[in-house]
Amino acid sequence: MTETHLPMAGGFNFRDLGGIRNTDGRYVKWGKFIRTDELKSLTPADLTYLSSIPVISVIDFRSEMEIDQAPDILPPSAENYYKLSINPGNILELQSLSLGRSMDMDSIMIKINEYLVTEPQFVAYYKTFFDILQDENKVPALFHCTAGKDRTGMGAALILFALGVDEDIIYQNYLESNIYLKEKYAEMIRENPAMESILTVKKEFLQAGINKMKQQYGSVDNFLIQNLSVDINRFREMYLY
């Protein structure tokens, strides 16, 4: 399995973190971490593909409202479904904020990314996320929100930091959401241009969260170790080749 962008007919932002090179010249193993947008429209062929990986655990970062409006369709291989509802990235709520108002949505997205790594409940959910990933019996894992770019983007960034990937490469991975989500949200942006910041990503969004971790803990590694109980050496032995 060597495809980064997975060929999903019923999804847009499906990506394998495999093949990314870290600063030691090692690479993330393929088929271990799949980052995605919502799973509501997966086709039978999509489900067969995900089962062939096979996806063992599905981690859902969406709010209760998002889950109720678009329940996941799970691949037959999925033995575990974890609901870790993080609310600040709720596209539906942000859309209502932006309609008919002149607001600095970039500032809102920056604040959201800071909240992801400072609000105790959200940090607790990311700790649970890493508890799952550090259990070999629960991986391969697929993790997602609605767009697969903010809550999921932070999750992917934390995985890559834990695996020793260079920060510039982590930003590149984050920004690829703009490529894969372009078709999904093009009509919404045309109808309501104020939504563009909510439906796309900018480096400064993720950077705000990363800077907050560095300011409070000295480094992202310290945040991972102290707050998320990540055994970085073991994690790298598990998921690098």
N, C-alpha and C positions, 0 to 999 in steps of 0.2 A: 504494500500500500504506500504509494508515493505521491498522492495528490494532496495539495494544500487546500484548494477550494473544492469541496465535495460536490459531485453532480446531483444535486437534489432538485427534482422537478417541483416540489412543494415547499421550497425554502430558498432563501437568498444568501444569507450570511453564514453558511456552513463551512467551517474551516478546521483543519487538523493542525495542531501546533507542532506536529512532527517535522523534523528536518531543519529546524532553526539552530544555528550554530551559536555556541556560547563563547565566552572569552578565553576558555581553555582549549578551544578547538574541538570540543565534543559537540554532539548533536542531540536534540530532543528526539526521543523515540517516536516512531510513527504509531498512530492508532491508539494512543493513550488518552489524549485530551482533545475533545471536539468542542469547539465554541460555535454557538449558533444563535439565530433568531428564533422566533416562535415555531412550534411544531404542529400548529393546528391544521395545516394543509398537506401533510405528508402523504404521498401516494404509496400504494402497495410496493412499487419498485424501490421507493425511498426507504421504506421500512425493512425490506429485504437487504438493501445495501448496509444500513446501520447494524442489522443483526449479523452481517458477515464480518464486522470489525472484530468482535461483537461488542456493542455498547451494553455494559452491565448496569450502570447507574445513570440516572437522569437527574440533574440538579436544576431546579426551577427558581430563578431569582425574582419572578414577577410578583406583583401585589395580588391580593385576593381578588380584586375587581378584574384585573387582567386575566387571571386564571379562570374565573367564572365566565368571562366573555369569550375566551378562546382556549378551551381545555386542550392539553397536550394529547397528541396521538403518539403512543409509545411503541417502539419496535418490540417484537416478541422476545428479543434477547434481554430486555431490560428487567432485571430482577429487583431493582431498587428505584424508588422515586422519592426525592427529597424536595420539600417545599421550604425554601429559605427566602421568604418574601421581604424584599427590600423596596421601600416605597418611593424614594426620591426620583428615581428614573422613570416613573410612570408616564409614558407618552400621552395617555388619554387625559390625565390631569393637567399636564403641561400644555396640551393643546387648548384646553379651556382657558388657561391663564392668558395665552397669547392672542386669542380671538378678540379683535376689535380694540386691542390695547397697544400702546407704544411702550414696550418694555425692553430692557437690556437682557435678552435671553442668553447672550454669551456669559454674562455675570451669573445668571441662574445656573447654567451648566457647570461653570467653574465651582460654584458653591456646592452643587450636588456631588461633584467628585471629591471635594474636601469632606463632606458629610460621610461619604462611603467609608472613609478610613478613620473617622473621629467619633461618630455616633456609636455608643456602646452596643446597641442592638445589632447594627450593621456589622461592626467588627466581630461580634459573636457569631453572626452568620458566616462570615468569611473564615472564622476559625473552624466551624463545623464543616465548611467546604474543604478545608485542608485536612481535617480529620478523615474525611471520606477518601481524599486522594492519597493519603498515606497508608491506606488499607489496600493492599494488593488484591484482595478478594472483591473489591468494589470498583476496580478499574479494568477496562476502559470506561471513562466517564464522559458524558455529554453535559455541558452546562450552558444555560441560556436565559435570556429575558425576552422582551418583545422584539427589539431590534437587534439584539446581540452586540451592542456597541458600548454601553455605559457600565451598567452593573456587570455584564459579561466581560466588557473590555477591561475593567479593573481586575476581575478575577483572572483573566488571561495574563495581564501584566504582572500580577503577583506570582503566578506560576513561573513565568519567564525570569523574573528577578530571582526566585528561589533556585532556578536552574543555572544561574550565572550568566544570563544573556545580557549583552551590552544594552544600555538604556536607549541608544539611538535605534537599535533594531526593534526594541519593544514599542517605541513610538511608530515605527513603520508598520508593524503588525496592527496596531491600534487604528492607524489612518486608513488601512485597507477597507475598513467598513464603508468608507465613502464610495469605493468602487462597487462593492457588492450590493449596497442598499440603494443605489441610485435609481434603479428601475422601480423598486418597491415603493419609494416615497416621492417620486417625481410629480405625480398628480397632486398630492397633498401640498407640496411646496408651491406648485403653480397656483393653487387655489388660495393659499394662505402663506405668503412669503415670510411672515414673521415666524413660521414654524421651522425655517431652514436650520437654525442653530440647534433646535431640538432633535431634528431628524438626520443630522450629520455629525461628524466629529472634527475637532480641531486639536492640535497638539496641546494647546494651553489648557484644555479641559482636563486631560489625564495628568498633565504636568502639575496642575494645582494639587491633586491628590498626592502625587509623588513628593512634591515639595513639602506638603504638610507632614508626611511621614518622616522625611529627613529632618525637618525643624523640630519635631517632637521627640524623635528617637535616635537621631544622628545618622541613620541610614535605613533603607528599606529592609535590609537583612535584619537589623535589630527589631524592626516592627514585626517581621515575620516570626522571629524567634520568640520575642517577648509577648506579643499579643495573640499570635495565631498558632503558637506551639509547633512550629515547623522545625523538624530535624533536617537542616539543610544538607548536611553531608549524606545522610541516608536517602533523602529525596533525590539527590543527584545520582547516587548509585542506582536507584530504582529506575530513573527515567532518562538517563543519558547513555549514549553509546559512542 
